[in-house]
Amino acid sequence: MSAQRATSMKALYDLTPFTLLDFPDIPAAIFWFAGCNLRCVYCYNPELVFGEAHIDEAQALVFLEKRRGLLEGVVLSGGECTLYPNLIPFCITIKAFGYKIKLDTNGMRPDVIASLIALELVDYVALDYKAPDAKMAQICGGGSEKRFWESFELLHTGTIAYEVRTTLHPDFLSDEEIVAMAKALKDKGYGREFYVQLFQEGRGTLGHLSSSSRRIDAESLAAYVTLRR
């Protein structure tokens, strides 16, 4: 399928032409999807959560056609890309161009993740473990830890490379809760790194957060998680 035959449906809020950081060992572009089914207070991309897509599939695919041989992968991020109604056909075309696909997802749509896996449309997944269920409403405005575990199980029992990650703002999750999340993953058989991104002040967030006066015990946490600053 050529880019010229692609749907004119608005797919993306924006795209990043090149990254060496977001897809492990793969030079890639990032496709930023608008809209999200969560409202995480620490979200750095409120313009994506509330914004509207204005780049259609044909534009995005023309971009990929021109960069064959220069890029190897496409990161689907957002927002939440699994909300895009034409995601499966879009990914089929991206794969037909020869690109690998990385999915950044909050895991709230395990049905879509299952379809992507079954059709062999995804090569790497970064799965967000937002919070224990008791904290999902406070931190994310809703959602379900149960859906996270459904998405985790799909990846854990499959062959696709994946990672689990979360964001830590000390006012919303305690060190003990992060350790409990890490132990829950280990109990489920997860033997990879659990990445914890520390909240970075100075960027606009959906919840208009500032830094916390509480200091985490980085040394103790490091026994359970991999901290990213």
C-alpha positions in Angstrom: 0.0 0.0 0.0 1.5 3.3 -1.0 1.3 6.5 1.1 -0.8 8.0 -1.7 -3.5 5.4 -1.1 -3.5 5.9 2.7 -6.5 7.2 4.5 -6.9 11.0 5.0 -7.9 10.4 8.6 -6.1 12.7 10.9 -3.7 10.5 12.9 -1.0 12.5 14.6 -0.6 15.6 16.7 3.0 15.9 15.8 6.1 13.8 14.7 9.7 13.9 15.7 11.9 13.1 12.7 14.7 11.4 14.5 15.6 9.9 17.8 18.3 7.6 19.1 16.9 7.5 22.6 13.4 6.3 22.4 13.7 2.9 20.6 16.6 0.8 22.0 19.4 0.6 19.5 17.2 1.7 16.6 17.3 5.1 14.8 13.6 6.0 14.7 11.0 8.7 14.3 8.3 9.3 16.9 4.7 9.6 16.0 2.7 11.5 18.6 -1.0 10.7 18.8 -3.5 13.0 20.3 -5.9 12.1 23.0 -5.6 9.8 26.1 -7.9 7.7 28.3 -6.1 8.8 31.5 -5.5 12.2 33.1 -2.2 11.6 34.9 -1.3 14.6 37.1 2.4 14.4 36.2 1.8 14.1 32.4 4.4 16.3 30.5 2.2 16.3 27.4 -1.1 18.0 28.2 -1.2 19.5 24.7 -1.4 15.9 23.4 -4.0 14.8 25.9 -6.4 17.6 25.0 -5.2 18.5 21.5 -6.5 17.3 18.2 -4.7 15.5 15.5 -3.8 17.5 12.4 -1.3 15.3 10.5 -3.1 12.6 8.5 -1.8 9.1 7.6 -0.8 10.0 4.1 1.5 12.8 5.3 3.1 10.5 7.9 3.6 7.7 5.4 5.2 10.1 2.8 7.6 11.1 5.5 8.5 7.4 6.1 8.9 6.7 2.4 11.4 9.4 2.1 13.4 8.1 5.0 13.8 4.5 4.0 17.4 3.6 4.6 17.9 6.4 7.1 15.5 5.3 9.8 14.8 1.7 11.0 11.9 2.2 13.4 8.8 4.2 14.4 7.8 4.9 18.0 4.0 5.2 18.5 3.5 7.5 21.4 1.2 10.1 22.8 -1.2 10.7 24.3 -2.3 7.1 24.0 -1.8 5.6 20.5 -4.1 2.6 21.1 -7.1 4.9 21.1 -6.5 5.7 17.4 -9.3 3.8 15.5 -7.3 3.0 12.4 -4.1 1.9 14.3 -4.1 -1.7 13.0 -4.2 -0.8 9.2 -1.8 2.1 9.9 0.7 -0.3 11.5 0.3 -2.8 8.7 1.4 -0.2 6.2 4.3 1.0 8.4 5.5 -2.6 8.6 5.1 -3.1 4.9 7.6 -0.2 4.4 10.1 -2.3 6.4 10.1 -0.4 9.7 10.1 -1.8 13.2 7.5 -0.5 15.5 7.8 0.4 19.2 4.6 1.0 21.2 4.4 3.3 24.2 1.3 2.6 26.1 -0.5 2.9 29.4 -1.8 -0.6 29.0 -5.5 0.3 29.4 -6.5 -1.3 26.1 -5.1 -4.9 26.3 -7.5 -5.8 23.4 -5.6 -3.6 21.0 -2.2 -4.8 22.3 -3.4 -8.4 21.8 -4.4 -7.6 18.2 -1.0 -5.9 17.5 0.8 -8.9 18.9 -1.3 -11.5 17.0 -0.7 -9.7 13.7 3.0 -9.3 14.4 2.8 -5.6 14.1 4.9 -4.6 17.1 8.6 -5.2 17.9 9.0 -3.5 21.3 6.6 -2.3 23.9 7.2 0.2 26.8 4.3 -0.5 29.2 3.4 2.0 31.9 2.7 0.7 35.4 1.0 3.8 36.6 0.1 3.0 40.2 -1.5 0.5 42.6 -5.2 0.3 42.0 -6.0 2.3 45.1 -4.0 5.3 43.7 -5.2 5.1 40.1 -8.0 7.6 40.5 -5.8 10.1 42.4 -2.9 9.9 40.0 -4.5 9.1 36.7 -8.1 10.2 37.1 -9.3 6.7 36.5 -8.0 3.6 34.8 -7.5 0.1 36.3 -4.5 -1.8 37.5 -6.3 -4.9 36.4 -6.0 -3.8 32.7 -2.3 -3.1 33.3 -1.9 -6.7 34.4 -3.8 -8.0 31.4 -1.5 -6.1 29.1 1.5 -7.3 31.1 0.5 -10.9 30.8 0.2 -10.6 27.0 3.8 -9.4 26.9 5.2 -11.6 29.6 3.9 -14.8 27.9 5.0 -13.7 24.5 8.3 -13.2 22.6 8.2 -9.5 22.1 10.9 -7.3 23.8 9.3 -5.0 26.3 10.0 -2.9 29.4 7.8 -1.8 32.3 8.2 1.8 33.6 6.5 4.4 35.8 6.9 8.0 36.8 7.5 8.9 40.4 6.4 12.2 42.0 7.1 11.8 45.7 3.9 13.5 46.7 1.8 10.8 45.0 3.7 7.5 45.5 5.8 6.6 48.5 9.1 4.7 48.3 7.3 1.8 49.9 4.6 1.8 47.2 7.2 1.8 44.4 9.0 -1.2 46.1 5.6 -3.0 46.4 5.0 -2.4 42.7 8.5 -3.8 41.9 7.8 -6.8 44.1 4.4 -7.4 42.4 6.2 -7.5 39.0 8.8 -9.9 40.3 6.1 -12.1 41.8 4.5 -12.3 38.3 7.9 -13.5 36.9 9.2 -10.1 35.6 13.0 -10.3 35.6 13.8 -7.2 33.6 14.5 -3.7 34.7 11.6 -1.7 36.2 12.3 1.8 35.1 11.3 4.7 37.4 11.4 8.1 35.9 11.8 10.8 38.6 9.5 13.8 38.2 11.3 16.7 36.5 10.3 20.2 37.7 10.3 23.0 35.1 8.0 21.4 32.5 4.3 22.1 32.3 2.2 19.2 33.5 -1.4 18.3 33.3 -1.8 18.7 37.1 0.4 21.9 37.2 2.7 20.1 39.6 5.8 21.6 41.3 8.6 19.7 42.9 8.1 17.8 46.2 9.7 18.6 49.5 9.9 14.9 50.2 13.1 13.3 49.2 13.2 9.7 48.0 15.7 7.2 49.3 17.4 6.6 46.0 19.9 4.2 47.4 17.2 1.9 48.8 15.0 2.1 45.7 18.0 1.2 43.5 17.8 -2.3 44.9 14.4 -2.8 43.3 14.2 -0.4 40.3 16.3 1.4 37.8 16.0 5.2 38.4 15.9 7.6 35.4 16.4 11.3 36.0 
